[in-house]
Amino acid sequence: MSPQKNASGTLWKVIPHDNGYFQLTPMFVEDKGLVLEGNGGFDSKNTLGGAAFMSPQRDACGTMWKVLPV
């Protein structure tokens, strides 16, 4: 977490897809084609123990996000 400011790591862009999902990329890696990827939960078998990370932009399920009402 970081204080709110106009910093590249705090500015995110939504990349919409036709299927209702979207990808997220921060300003500082947008030109590198990287998007936020989830890591499948907190199971110890998962890489990084569930931590999110940046990965190449592709149509992988871990890079697709959807906002749902709660």
CHARMM-style PDB file with segment names, atoms N, HN, CA, C and O in Angstrom:
ATOM      1  N   MET     1       0.843  -1.171   0.000  1.00  0.00      PROA
ATOM      2  CA  MET     1       0.000   0.000   0.000  1.00  0.00      PROA
ATOM      3  C   MET     1       0.889   1.236   0.000  1.00  0.00      PROA
ATOM      4  O   MET     1       1.987   1.234   0.558  1.00  0.00      PROA
ATOM      5  N   SER     2       0.403   2.263  -0.622  1.00  0.00      PROA
ATOM      6  HN  SER     2      -0.489   2.265  -1.076  1.00  0.00      PROA
ATOM      7  CA  SER     2       1.181   3.482  -0.791  1.00  0.00      PROA
ATOM      8  C   SER     2       0.265   4.691  -0.566  1.00  0.00      PROA
ATOM      9  O   SER     2      -0.936   4.619  -0.825  1.00  0.00      PROA
ATOM     10  N   PRO     3       0.831   5.791  -0.087  1.00  0.00      PROA
ATOM     11  CA  PRO     3       0.007   7.000   0.009  1.00  0.00      PROA
ATOM     12  C   PRO     3      -0.517   7.399  -1.374  1.00  0.00      PROA
ATOM     13  O   PRO     3       0.151   7.190  -2.386  1.00  0.00      PROA
ATOM     14  N   GLN     4      -1.718   7.975  -1.399  1.00  0.00      PROA
ATOM     15  HN  GLN     4      -2.261   8.144  -0.577  1.00  0.00      PROA
ATOM     16  CA  GLN     4      -2.300   8.395  -2.676  1.00  0.00      PROA
ATOM     17  C   GLN     4      -1.482   9.530  -3.262  1.00  0.00      PROA
ATOM     18  O   GLN     4      -1.302  10.575  -2.635  1.00  0.00      PROA
ATOM     19  N   LYS     5      -0.989   9.309  -4.479  1.00  0.00      PROA
ATOM     20  HN  LYS     5      -1.136   8.460  -4.987  1.00  0.00      PROA
ATOM     21  CA  LYS     5      -0.234  10.334  -5.192  1.00  0.00      PROA
ATOM     22  C   LYS     5      -0.220   9.983  -6.668  1.00  0.00      PROA
ATOM     23  O   LYS     5      -0.655   8.897  -7.049  1.00  0.00      PROA
ATOM     24  N   ASN     6       0.260  10.863  -7.483  1.00  0.00      PROA
ATOM     25  HN  ASN     6       0.614  11.745  -7.174  1.00  0.00      PROA
ATOM     26  CA  ASN     6       0.317  10.665  -8.919  1.00  0.00      PROA
ATOM     27  C   ASN     6       1.596   9.908  -9.278  1.00  0.00      PROA
ATOM     28  O   ASN     6       2.488  10.460  -9.923  1.00  0.00      PROA
ATOM     29  N   ALA     7       1.683   8.653  -8.861  1.00  0.00      PROA
ATOM     30  HN  ALA     7       0.959   8.205  -8.336  1.00  0.00      PROA
ATOM     31  CA  ALA     7       2.862   7.825  -9.118  1.00  0.00      PROA
ATOM     32  C   ALA     7       2.486   6.695 -10.066  1.00  0.00      PROA
ATOM     33  O   ALA     7       1.363   6.192 -10.026  1.00  0.00      PROA
ATOM     34  N   SER     8       3.419   6.299 -10.912  1.00  0.00      PROA
ATOM     35  HN  SER     8       4.331   6.708 -10.945  1.00  0.00      PROA
ATOM     36  CA  SER     8       3.122   5.317 -11.953  1.00  0.00      PROA
ATOM     37  C   SER     8       2.615   3.986 -11.406  1.00  0.00      PROA
ATOM     38  O   SER     8       1.748   3.371 -12.025  1.00  0.00      PROA
ATOM     39  N   GLY     9       3.120   3.529 -10.280  1.00  0.00      PROA
ATOM     40  HN  GLY     9       3.825   4.029  -9.777  1.00  0.00      PROA
ATOM     41  CA  GLY     9       2.684   2.259  -9.713  1.00  0.00      PROA
ATOM     42  C   GLY     9       1.320   2.306  -9.066  1.00  0.00      PROA
ATOM     43  O   GLY     9       0.787   1.266  -8.679  1.00  0.00      PROA
ATOM     44  N   THR    10       0.740   3.487  -8.939  1.00  0.00      PROA
ATOM     45  HN  THR    10       1.173   4.331  -9.254  1.00  0.00      PROA
ATOM     46  CA  THR    10      -0.588   3.613  -8.345  1.00  0.00      PROA
ATOM     47  C   THR    10      -1.654   3.941  -9.389  1.00  0.00      PROA
ATOM     48  O   THR    10      -2.830   4.075  -9.049  1.00  0.00      PROA
ATOM     49  N   LEU    11      -1.259   4.070 -10.642  1.00  0.00      PROA
ATOM     50  HN  LEU    11      -0.304   3.962 -10.917  1.00  0.00      PROA
ATOM     51  CA  LEU    11      -2.192   4.410 -11.726  1.00  0.00      PROA
ATOM     52  C   LEU    11      -2.415   3.183 -12.598  1.00  0.00      PROA
ATOM     53  O   LEU    11      -1.487   2.694 -13.243  1.00  0.00      PROA
ATOM     54  N   TRP    12      -3.658   2.684 -12.615  1.00  0.00      PROA
ATOM     55  HN  TRP    12      -4.411   3.081 -12.091  1.00  0.00      PROA
ATOM     56  CA  TRP    12      -3.992   1.460 -13.341  1.00  0.00      PROA
ATOM     57  C   TRP    12      -4.914   1.754 -14.514  1.00  0.00      PROA
ATOM     58  O   TRP    12      -5.726   2.678 -14.472  1.00  0.00      PROA
ATOM     59  N   LYS    13      -4.772   0.952 -15.556  1.00  0.00      PROA
ATOM     60  HN  LYS    13      -4.112   0.201 -15.590  1.00  0.00      PROA
ATOM     61  CA  LYS    13      -5.604   1.071 -16.747  1.00  0.00      PROA
ATOM     62  C   LYS    13      -6.402  -0.225 -16.912  1.00  0.00      PROA
ATOM     63  O   LYS    13      -5.857  -1.319 -16.763  1.00  0.00      PROA
ATOM     64  N   VAL    14      -7.686  -0.096 -17.218  1.00  0.00      PROA
ATOM     65  HN  VAL    14      -8.128   0.792 -17.339  1.00  0.00      PROA
ATOM     66  CA  VAL    14      -8.553  -1.240 -17.480  1.00  0.00      PROA
ATOM     67  C   VAL    14      -8.519  -1.533 -18.975  1.00  0.00      PROA
ATOM     68  O   VAL    14      -8.738  -0.640 -19.793  1.00  0.00      PROA
ATOM     69  N   ILE    15      -8.244  -2.784 -19.329  1.00  0.00      PROA
ATOM     70  HN  ILE    15      -8.066  -3.510 -18.665  1.00  0.00      PROA
ATOM     71  CA  ILE    15      -8.243  -3.229 -20.726  1.00  0.00      PROA
ATOM     72  C   ILE    15      -9.462  -4.133 -20.903  1.00  0.00      PROA
ATOM     73  O   ILE    15      -9.419  -5.296 -20.502  1.00  0.00      PROA
ATOM     74  N   PRO    16     -10.556  -3.625 -21.498  1.00  0.00      PROA
ATOM     75  CA  PRO    16     -11.788  -4.422 -21.605  1.00  0.00      PROA
ATOM     76  C   PRO    16     -11.667  -5.543 -22.644  1.00  0.00      PROA
ATOM     77  O   PRO    16     -10.927  -5.429 -23.621  1.00  0.00      PROA
ATOM     78  N   HSD    17     -12.404  -6.615 -22.408  1.00  0.00      PROA
ATOM     79  HN  HSD    17     -13.005  -6.707 -21.614  1.00  0.00      PROA
ATOM     80  CA  HSD    17     -12.509  -7.730 -23.351  1.00  0.00      PROA
ATOM     81  C   HSD    17     -13.978  -7.963 -23.648  1.00  0.00      PROA
ATOM     82  O   HSD    17     -14.832  -7.607 -22.836  1.00  0.00      PROA
ATOM     83  N   ASP    18     -14.291  -8.550 -24.788  1.00  0.00      PROA
ATOM     84  HN  ASP    18     -13.598  -8.839 -25.448  1.00  0.00      PROA
ATOM     85  CA  ASP    18     -15.673  -8.738 -25.233  1.00  0.00      PROA
ATOM     86  C   ASP    18     -16.495  -9.656 -24.331  1.00  0.00      PROA
ATOM     87  O   ASP    18     -17.725  -9.605 -24.368  1.00  0.00      PROA
ATOM     88  N   ASN    19     -15.845 -10.494 -23.521  1.00  0.00      PROA
ATOM     89  HN  ASN    19     -14.846 -10.535 -23.490  1.00  0.00      PROA
ATOM     90  CA  ASN    19     -16.557 -11.484 -22.721  1.00  0.00      PROA
ATOM     91  C   ASN    19     -16.996 -10.968 -21.349  1.00  0.00      PROA
ATOM     92  O   ASN    19     -17.420 -11.760 -20.507  1.00  0.00      PROA
ATOM     93  N   GLY    20     -16.904  -9.660 -21.108  1.00  0.00      PROA
ATOM     94  HN  GLY    20     -16.559  -9.016 -21.792  1.00  0.00      PROA
ATOM     95  CA  GLY    20     -17.293  -9.095 -19.825  1.00  0.00      PROA
ATOM     96  C   GLY    20     -16.166  -9.036 -18.814  1.00  0.00      PROA
ATOM     97  O   GLY    20     -16.332  -8.480 -17.728  1.00  0.00      PROA
ATOM     98  N   TYR    21     -15.034  -9.598 -19.157  1.00  0.00      PROA
ATOM     99  HN  TYR    21     -14.900 -10.049 -20.039  1.00  0.00      PROA
ATOM    100  CA  TYR    21     -13.867  -9.553 -18.288  1.00  0.00      PROA
ATOM    101  C   TYR    21     -12.943  -8.434 -18.734  1.00  0.00      PROA
ATOM    102  O   TYR    21     -13.119  -7.858 -19.808  1.00  0.00      PROA
ATOM    103  N   PHE    22     -11.961  -8.133 -17.903  1.00  0.00      PROA
ATOM    104  HN  PHE    22     -11.818  -8.601 -17.031  1.00  0.00      PROA
ATOM    105  CA  PHE    22     -10.978  -7.111 -18.251  1.00  0.00      PROA
ATOM    106  C   PHE    22      -9.632  -7.495 -17.662  1.00  0.00      PROA
ATOM    107  O   PHE    22      -9.535  -8.362 -16.794  1.00  0.00      PROA
ATOM    108  N   GLN    23      -8.606  -6.836 -18.150  1.00  0.00      PROA
ATOM    109  HN  GLN    23      -8.684  -6.131 -18.856  1.00  0.00      PROA
ATOM    110  CA  GLN    23      -7.262  -6.980 -17.596  1.00  0.00      PROA
ATOM    111  C   GLN    23      -6.842  -5.636 -17.019  1.00  0.00      PROA
ATOM    112  O   GLN    23      -7.367  -4.594 -17.410  1.00  0.00      PROA
ATOM    113  N   LEU    24      -5.897  -5.662 -16.091  1.00  0.00      PROA
ATOM    114  HN  LEU    24      -5.470  -6.509 -15.773  1.00  0.00      PROA
ATOM    115  CA  LEU    24      -5.387  -4.452 -15.446  1.00  0.00      PROA
ATOM    116  C   LEU    24      -3.888  -4.325 -15.686  1.00  0.00      PROA
ATOM    117  O   LEU    24      -3.141  -5.293 -15.543  1.00  0.00      PROA
ATOM    118  N   THR    25      -3.461  -3.129 -16.049  1.00  0.00      PROA
ATOM    119  HN  THR    25      -4.068  -2.342 -16.165  1.00  0.00      PROA
ATOM    120  CA  THR    25      -2.036  -2.873 -16.203  1.00  0.00      PROA
ATOM    121  C   THR    25      -1.705  -1.523 -15.566  1.00  0.00      PROA
ATOM    122  O   THR    25      -2.429  -0.549 -15.771  1.00  0.00      PROA
ATOM    123  N   PRO    26      -0.615  -1.458 -14.794  1.00  0.00      PROA
ATOM    124  CA  PRO    26      -0.223  -0.172 -14.223  1.00  0.00      PROA
ATOM    125  C   PRO    26       0.556   0.645 -15.244  1.00  0.00      PROA
ATOM    126  O   PRO    26       1.157   0.093 -16.166  1.00  0.00      PROA
ATOM    127  N   MET    27       0.541   1.946 -15.076  1.00  0.00      PROA
ATOM    128  HN  MET    27       0.053   2.394 -14.327  1.00  0.00      PROA
ATOM    129  CA  MET    27       1.183   2.844 -16.027  1.00  0.00      PROA
ATOM    130  C   MET    27       2.649   2.499 -16.273  1.00  0.00      PROA
ATOM    131  O   MET    27       3.122   2.616 -17.403  1.00  0.00      PROA
ATOM    132  N   PHE    28       3.381   2.073 -15.233  1.00  0.00      PROA
ATOM    133  HN  PHE    28       2.997   1.978 -14.315  1.00  0.00      PROA
ATOM    134  CA  PHE    28       4.818   1.888 -15.406  1.00  0.00      PROA
ATOM    135  C   PHE    28       5.210   0.657 -16.214  1.00  0.00      PROA
ATOM    136  O   PHE    28       6.379   0.532 -16.581  1.00  0.00      PROA
ATOM    137  N   VAL    29       4.277  -0.268 -16.510  1.00  0.00      PROA
ATOM    138  HN  VAL    29       3.328  -0.166 -16.211  1.00  0.00      PROA
ATOM    139  CA  VAL    29       4.616  -1.413 -17.367  1.00  0.00      PROA
ATOM    140  C   VAL    29       3.674  -1.552 -18.569  1.00  0.00      PROA
ATOM    141  O   VAL    29       3.744  -2.538 -19.302  1.00  0.00      PROA
ATOM    142  N   GLU    30       2.806  -0.580 -18.766  1.00  0.00      PROA
ATOM    143  HN  GLU    30       2.749   0.221 -18.170  1.00  0.00      PROA
ATOM    144  CA  GLU    30       1.850  -0.651 -19.875  1.00  0.00      PROA
ATOM    145  C   GLU    30       2.558  -0.850 -21.216  1.00  0.00      PROA
ATOM    146  O   GLU    30       2.091  -1.628 -22.049  1.00  0.00      PROA
ATOM    147  N   ASP    31       3.663  -0.167 -21.430  1.00  0.00      PROA
ATOM    148  HN  ASP    31       4.042   0.465 -20.753  1.00  0.00      PROA
ATOM    149  CA  ASP    31       4.386  -0.283 -22.701  1.00  0.00      PROA
ATOM    150  C   ASP    31       5.161  -1.590 -22.828  1.00  0.00      PROA
ATOM    151  O   ASP    31       5.699  -1.882 -23.895  1.00  0.00      PROA
ATOM    152  N   LYS    32       5.227  -2.377 -21.764  1.00  0.00      PROA
ATOM    153  HN  LYS    32       4.790  -2.140 -20.897  1.00  0.00      PROA
ATOM    154  CA  LYS    32       5.927  -3.670 -21.790  1.00  0.00      PROA
ATOM    155  C   LYS    32       4.954  -4.830 -22.019  1.00  0.00      PROA
ATOM    156  O   LYS    32       5.377  -5.982 -22.112  1.00  0.00      PROA
ATOM    157  N   GLY    33       3.638  -4.529 -22.111  1.00  0.00      PROA
ATOM    158  HN  GLY    33       3.294  -3.593 -22.035  1.00  0.00      PROA
ATOM    159  CA  GLY    33       2.649  -5.571 -22.363  1.00  0.00      PROA
ATOM    160  C   GLY    33       2.409  -6.484 -21.173  1.00  0.00      PROA
ATOM    161  O   GLY    33       2.101  -7.661 -21.354  1.00  0.00      PROA
ATOM    162  N   LEU    34       2.546  -5.960 -19.954  1.00  0.00      PROA
ATOM    163  HN  LEU    34       2.796  -5.004 -19.807  1.00  0.00      PROA
ATOM    164  CA  LEU    34       2.335  -6.764 -18.752  1.00  0.00      PROA
ATOM    165  C   LEU    34       1.005  -6.431 -18.108  1.00  0.00      PROA
ATOM    166  O   LEU    34       0.563  -5.283 -18.129  1.00  0.00      PROA
ATOM    167  N   VAL    35       0.363  -7.455 -17.527  1.00  0.00      PROA
ATOM    168  HN  VAL    35       0.723  -8.388 -17.510  1.00  0.00      PROA
ATOM    169  CA  VAL    35      -0.913  -7.288 -16.841  1.00  0.00      PROA
ATOM    170  C   VAL    35      -0.862  -7.998 -15.494  1.00  0.00      PROA
ATOM    171  O   VAL    35      -0.012  -8.857 -15.260  1.00  0.00      PROA
ATOM    172  N   LEU    36      -1.792  -7.621 -14.610  1.00  0.00      PROA
ATOM    173  HN  LEU    36      -2.482  -6.923 -14.801  1.00  0.00      PROA
ATOM    174  CA  LEU    36      -1.883  -8.237 -13.291  1.00  0.00      PROA
ATOM    175  C   LEU    36      -2.415  -9.656 -13.417  1.00  0.00      PROA
ATOM    176  O   LEU    36      -3.410  -9.896 -14.100  1.00  0.00      PROA
ATOM    177  N   GLU    37      -1.750 -10.593 -12.756  1.00  0.00      PROA
ATOM    178  HN  GLU    37      -0.941 -10.398 -12.201  1.00  0.00      PROA
ATOM    179  CA  GLU    37      -2.198 -11.984 -12.762  1.00  0.00      PROA
ATOM    180  C   GLU    37      -2.387 -12.453 -11.333  1.00  0.00      PROA
ATOM    181  O   GLU    37      -1.517 -12.255 -10.485  1.00  0.00      PROA
ATOM    182  N   GLY    38      -3.530 -13.077 -11.067  1.00  0.00      PROA
ATOM    183  HN  GLY    38      -4.237 -13.238 -11.756  1.00  0.00      PROA
ATOM    184  CA  GLY    38      -3.774 -13.692  -9.766  1.00  0.00      PROA
ATOM    185  C   GLY    38      -3.040 -15.013  -9.713  1.00  0.00      PROA
ATOM    186  O   GLY    38      -2.577 -15.505 -10.742  1.00  0.00      PROA
ATOM    187  N   ASN    39      -2.926 -15.596  -8.534  1.00  0.00      PROA
ATOM    188  HN  ASN    39      -3.303 -15.197  -7.698  1.00  0.00      PROA
ATOM    189  CA  ASN    39      -2.110 -16.804  -8.411  1.00  0.00      PROA
ATOM    190  C   ASN    39      -2.871 -17.994  -7.873  1.00  0.00      PROA
ATOM    191  O   ASN    39      -2.267 -18.888  -7.281  1.00  0.00      PROA
ATOM    192  N   GLY    40      -4.177 -18.033  -8.062  1.00  0.00      PROA
ATOM    193  HN  GLY    40      -4.667 -17.307  -8.543  1.00  0.00      PROA
ATOM    194  CA  GLY    40      -4.932 -19.230  -7.736  1.00  0.00      PROA
ATOM    195  C   GLY    40      -5.127 -19.525  -6.262  1.00  0.00      PROA
ATOM    196  O   GLY    40      -5.277 -20.688  -5.888  1.00  0.00      PROA
ATOM    197  N   GLY    41      -5.130 -18.535  -5.437  1.00  0.00      PROA
ATOM    198  HN  GLY    41      -5.008 -17.590  -5.741  1.00  0.00      PROA
ATOM    199  CA  GLY    41      -5.390 -18.759  -4.020  1.00  0.00      PROA
ATOM    200  C   GLY    41      -4.134 -18.886  -3.189  1.00  0.00      PROA
ATOM    201  O   GLY    41      -3.025 -18.650  -3.670  1.00  0.00      PROA
ATOM    202  N   PHE    42      -4.319 -19.259  -1.944  1.00  0.00      PROA
ATOM    203  HN  PHE    42      -5.220 -19.450  -1.554  1.00  0.00      PROA
ATOM    204  CA  PHE    42      -3.212 -19.258  -0.990  1.00  0.00      PROA
ATOM    205  C   PHE    42      -2.635 -20.644  -0.739  1.00  0.00      PROA
ATOM    206  O   PHE    42      -1.870 -20.818   0.210  1.00  0.00      PROA
ATOM    207  N   ASP    43      -2.972 -21.626  -1.550  1.00  0.00      PROA
ATOM    208  HN  ASP    43      -3.593 -21.485  -2.321  1.00  0.00      PROA
ATOM    209  CA  ASP    43      -2.429 -22.969  -1.400  1.00  0.00      PROA
ATOM    210  C   ASP    43      -0.912 -22.925  -1.546  1.00  0.00      PROA
ATOM    211  O   ASP    43      -0.399 -22.251  -2.440  1.00  0.00      PROA
ATOM    212  N   SER    44      -0.196 -23.624  -0.694  1.00  0.00      PROA
ATOM    213  HN  SER    44      -0.612 -24.172   0.031  1.00  0.00      PROA
ATOM    214  CA  SER    44       1.272 -23.596  -0.731  1.00  0.00      PROA
ATOM    215  C   SER    44       1.842 -24.190  -2.017  1.00  0.00      PROA
ATOM    216  O   SER    44       3.016 -23.976  -2.319  1.00  0.00      PROA
ATOM    217  N   LYS    45       1.033 -24.934  -2.783  1.00  0.00      PROA
ATOM    218  HN  LYS    45       0.079 -25.107  -2.537  1.00  0.00      PROA
ATOM    219  CA  LYS    45       1.497 -25.503  -4.052  1.00  0.00      PROA
ATOM    220  C   LYS    45       1.558 -24.455  -5.159  1.00  0.00      PROA
ATOM    221  O   LYS    45       2.237 -24.655  -6.166  1.00  0.00      PROA
ATOM    222  N   ASN    46       0.848 -23.336  -4.976  1.00  0.00      PROA
ATOM    223  HN  ASN    46       0.297 -23.174  -4.158  1.00  0.00      PROA
ATOM    224  CA  ASN    46       0.830 -22.284  -5.993  1.00  0.00      PROA
ATOM    225  C   ASN    46       2.105 -21.457  -5.934  1.00  0.00      PROA
ATOM    226  O   ASN    46       2.656 -21.208  -4.861  1.00  0.00      PROA
ATOM    227  N   THR    47       2.557 -21.042  -7.093  1.00  0.00      PROA
ATOM    228  HN  THR    47       2.109 -21.244  -7.964  1.00  0.00      PROA
ATOM    229  CA  THR    47       3.704 -20.153  -7.169  1.00  0.00      PROA
ATOM    230  C   THR    47       3.444 -18.915  -6.336  1.00  0.00      PROA
ATOM    231  O   THR    47       2.341 -18.371  -6.390  1.00  0.00      PROA
ATOM    232  N   LEU    48       4.389 -18.461  -5.589  1.00  0.00      PROA
ATOM    233  HN  LEU    48       5.285 -18.903  -5.546  1.00  0.00      PROA
ATOM    234  CA  LEU    48       4.302 -17.251  -4.765  1.00  0.00      PROA
ATOM    235  C   LEU    48       3.267 -17.348  -3.647  1.00  0.00      PROA
ATOM    236  O   LEU    48       2.937 -16.334  -3.034  1.00  0.00      PROA
ATOM    237  N   GLY    49       2.747 -18.548  -3.368  1.00  0.00      PROA
ATOM    238  HN  GLY    49       3.016 -19.372  -3.866  1.00  0.00      PROA
ATOM    239  CA  GLY    49       1.814 -18.728  -2.268  1.00  0.00      PROA
ATOM    240  C   GLY    49       0.554 -17.890  -2.366  1.00  0.00      PROA
ATOM    241  O   GLY    49      -0.013 -17.525  -1.336  1.00  0.00      PROA
ATOM    242  N   GLY    50       0.097 -17.574  -3.566  1.00  0.00      PROA
ATOM    243  HN  GLY    50       0.558 -17.870  -4.403  1.00  0.00      PROA
ATOM    244  CA  GLY    50      -1.134 -16.820  -3.744  1.00  0.00      PROA
ATOM    245  C   GLY    50      -0.943 -15.352  -4.066  1.00  0.00      PROA
ATOM    246  O   GLY    50      -1.919 -14.657  -4.348  1.00  0.00      PROA
ATOM    247  N   ALA    51       0.290 -14.859  -4.032  1.00  0.00      PROA
ATOM    248  HN  ALA    51       1.083 -15.424  -3.803  1.00  0.00      PROA
ATOM    249  CA  ALA    51       0.532 -13.443  -4.321  1.00  0.00      PROA
ATOM    250  C   ALA    51       0.285 -13.145  -5.798  1.00  0.00      PROA
ATOM    251  O   ALA    51       0.601 -13.961  -6.663  1.00  0.00      PROA
ATOM    252  N   ALA    52      -0.277 -11.983  -6.076  1.00  0.00      PROA
ATOM    253  HN  ALA    52      -0.534 -11.320  -5.373  1.00  0.00      PROA
ATOM    254  CA  ALA    52      -0.460 -11.542  -7.457  1.00  0.00      PROA
ATOM    255  C   ALA    52       0.872 -11.055  -8.014  1.00  0.00      PROA
ATOM    256  O   ALA    52       1.764 -10.675  -7.254  1.00  0.00      PROA
ATOM    257  N   PHE    53       1.010 -11.065  -9.341  1.00  0.00      PROA
ATOM    258  HN  PHE    53       0.287 -11.374  -9.958  1.00  0.00      PROA
ATOM    259  CA  PHE    53       2.248 -10.644  -9.985  1.00  0.00      PROA
ATOM    260  C   PHE    53       1.945 -10.156 -11.391  1.00  0.00      PROA
ATOM    261  O   PHE    53       0.823 -10.310 -11.873  1.00  0.00      PROA
ATOM    262  N   MET    54       2.923  -9.574 -12.046  1.00  0.00      PROA
ATOM    263  HN  MET    54       3.835  -9.449 -11.654  1.00  0.00      PROA
ATOM    264  CA  MET    54       2.762  -9.095 -13.420  1.00  0.00      PROA
ATOM    265  C   MET    54       3.204 -10.198 -14.379  1.00  0.00      PROA
ATOM    266  O   MET    54       4.229 -10.842 -14.154  1.00  0.00      PROA
ATOM    267  N   SER    55       2.435 -10.417 -15.447  1.00  0.00      PROA
ATOM    268  HN  SER    55       1.603  -9.894 -15.629  1.00  0.00      PROA
ATOM    269  CA  SER    55       2.789 -11.419 -16.441  1.00  0.00      PROA
ATOM    270  C   SER    55       2.481 -10.875 -17.836  1.00  0.00      PROA
ATOM    271  O   SER    55       1.758  -9.888 -17.970  1.00  0.00      PROA
ATOM    272  N   PRO    56       3.032 -11.521 -18.883  1.00  0.00      PROA
ATOM    273  CA  PRO    56       2.763 -11.052 -20.246  1.00  0.00      PROA
ATOM    274  C   PRO    56       1.265 -11.067 -20.554  1.00  0.00      PROA
ATOM    275  O   PRO    56       0.545 -11.964 -20.116  1.00  0.00      PROA
ATOM    276  N   GLN    57       0.810 -10.084 -21.297  1.00  0.00      PROA
ATOM    277  HN  GLN    57       1.395  -9.355 -21.653  1.00  0.00      PROA
ATOM    278  CA  GLN    57      -0.608  -9.985 -21.645  1.00  0.00      PROA
ATOM    279  C   GLN    57      -0.959 -11.080 -22.632  1.00  0.00      PROA
ATOM    280  O   GLN    57      -0.408 -11.148 -23.730  1.00  0.00      PROA
ATOM    281  N   ARG    58      -1.881 -11.933 -22.227  1.00  0.00      PROA
ATOM    282  HN  ARG    58      -2.329 -11.878 -21.335  1.00  0.00      PROA
ATOM    283  CA  ARG    58      -2.410 -13.011 -23.060  1.00  0.00      PROA
ATOM    284  C   ARG    58      -3.781 -13.347 -22.502  1.00  0.00      PROA
ATOM    285  O   ARG    58      -4.176 -12.801 -21.472  1.00  0.00      PROA
ATOM    286  N   ASP    59      -4.501 -14.221 -23.152  1.00  0.00      PROA
ATOM    287  HN  ASP    59      -4.180 -14.665 -23.988  1.00  0.00      PROA
ATOM    288  CA  ASP    59      -5.851 -14.558 -22.689  1.00  0.00      PROA
ATOM    289  C   ASP    59      -5.821 -15.718 -21.699  1.00  0.00      PROA
ATOM    290  O   ASP    59      -6.553 -16.694 -21.865  1.00  0.00      PROA
ATOM    291  N   ALA    60      -4.994 -15.619 -20.689  1.00  0.00      PROA
ATOM    292  HN  ALA    60      -4.400 -14.827 -20.554  1.00  0.00      PROA
ATOM    293  CA  ALA    60      -4.921 -16.653 -19.647  1.00  0.00      PROA
ATOM    294  C   ALA    60      -5.936 -16.330 -18.560  1.00  0.00      PROA
ATOM    295  O   ALA    60      -6.161 -15.163 -18.241  1.00  0.00      PROA
ATOM    296  N   CYS    61      -6.550 -17.368 -17.989  1.00  0.00      PROA
ATOM    297  HN  CYS    61      -6.367 -18.316 -18.248  1.00  0.00      PROA
ATOM    298  CA  CYS    61      -7.615 -17.131 -17.001  1.00  0.00      PROA
ATOM    299  C   CYS    61      -7.114 -16.350 -15.795  1.00  0.00      PROA
ATOM    300  O   CYS    61      -7.892 -15.592 -15.215  1.00  0.00      PROA
ATOM    301  N   GLY    62      -5.871 -16.492 -15.392  1.00  0.00      PROA
ATOM    302  HN  GLY    62      -5.239 -17.108 -15.863  1.00  0.00      PROA
ATOM    303  CA  GLY    62      -5.357 -15.771 -14.230  1.00  0.00      PROA
ATOM    304  C   GLY    62      -5.172 -14.283 -14.457  1.00  0.00      PROA
ATOM    305  O   GLY    62      -4.939 -13.532 -13.510  1.00  0.00      PROA
ATOM    306  N   THR    63      -5.276 -13.844 -15.729  1.00  0.00      PROA
ATOM    307  HN  THR    63      -5.466 -14.454 -16.498  1.00  0.00      PROA
ATOM    308  CA  THR    63      -5.109 -12.422 -16.025  1.00  0.00      PROA
ATOM    309  C   THR    63      -6.438 -11.727 -16.295  1.00  0.00      PROA
ATOM    310  O   THR    63      -6.469 -10.517 -16.518  1.00  0.00      PROA
ATOM    311  N   MET    64      -7.533 -12.481 -16.278  1.00  0.00      PROA
ATOM    312  HN  MET    64      -7.508 -13.464 -16.098  1.00  0.00      PROA
ATOM    313  CA  MET    64      -8.855 -11.925 -16.574  1.00  0.00      PROA
ATOM    314  C   MET    64      -9.595 -11.649 -15.270  1.00  0.00      PROA
ATOM    315  O   MET    64      -9.652 -12.508 -14.391  1.00  0.00      PROA
ATOM    316  N   TRP    65     -10.159 -10.457 -15.147  1.00  0.00      PROA
ATOM    317  HN  TRP    65     -10.113  -9.759 -15.861  1.00  0.00      PROA
ATOM    318  CA  TRP    65     -10.848 -10.030 -13.933  1.00  0.00      PROA
ATOM    319  C   TRP    65     -12.274  -9.610 -14.286  1.00  0.00      PROA
ATOM    320  O   TRP    65     -12.551  -9.191 -15.410  1.00  0.00      PROA
ATOM    321  N   LYS    66     -13.170  -9.728 -13.314  1.00  0.00      PROA
ATOM    322  HN  LYS    66     -12.945 -10.069 -12.400  1.00  0.00      PROA
ATOM    323  CA  LYS    66     -14.549  -9.307 -13.506  1.00  0.00      PROA
ATOM    324  C   LYS    66     -15.048  -8.730 -12.173  1.00  0.00      PROA
ATOM    325  O   LYS    66     -14.774  -9.285 -11.109  1.00  0.00      PROA
ATOM    326  N   VAL    67     -15.769  -7.631 -12.240  1.00  0.00      PROA
ATOM    327  HN  VAL    67     -15.992  -7.180 -13.104  1.00  0.00      PROA
ATOM    328  CA  VAL    67     -16.337  -7.006 -11.048  1.00  0.00      PROA
ATOM    329  C   VAL    67     -17.756  -7.562 -10.870  1.00  0.00      PROA
ATOM    330  O   VAL    67     -18.570  -7.523 -11.793  1.00  0.00      PROA
ATOM    331  N   LEU    68     -18.036  -8.077  -9.673  1.00  0.00      PROA
ATOM    332  HN  LEU    68     -17.375  -8.108  -8.923  1.00  0.00      PROA
ATOM    333  CA  LEU    68     -19.353  -8.635  -9.369  1.00  0.00      PROA
ATOM    334  C   LEU    68     -19.955  -7.896  -8.170  1.00  0.00      PROA
ATOM    335  O   LEU    68     -19.235  -7.530  -7.241  1.00  0.00      PROA
ATOM    336  N   PRO    69     -21.259  -7.680  -8.190  1.00  0.00      PROA
ATOM    337  CA  PRO    69     -21.884  -7.031  -7.027  1.00  0.00      PROA
ATOM    338  C   PRO    69     -21.886  -7.974  -5.832  1.00  0.00      PROA
ATOM    339  O   PRO    69     -21.985  -9.191  -5.989  1.00  0.00      PROA
ATOM    340  N   VAL    70     -21.779  -7.412  -4.661  1.00  0.00      PROA
ATOM    341  HN  VAL    70     -21.698  -6.423  -4.534  1.00  0.00      PROA
ATOM    342  CA  VAL    70     -21.840  -8.235  -3.436  1.00  0.00      PROA
ATOM    343  C   VAL    70     -22.975  -7.794  -2.549  1.00  0.00      PROA
ATOM    344  OT1 VAL    70     -23.181  -8.369  -1.479  1.00  0.00      PROA
TER     345      VAL     70
END
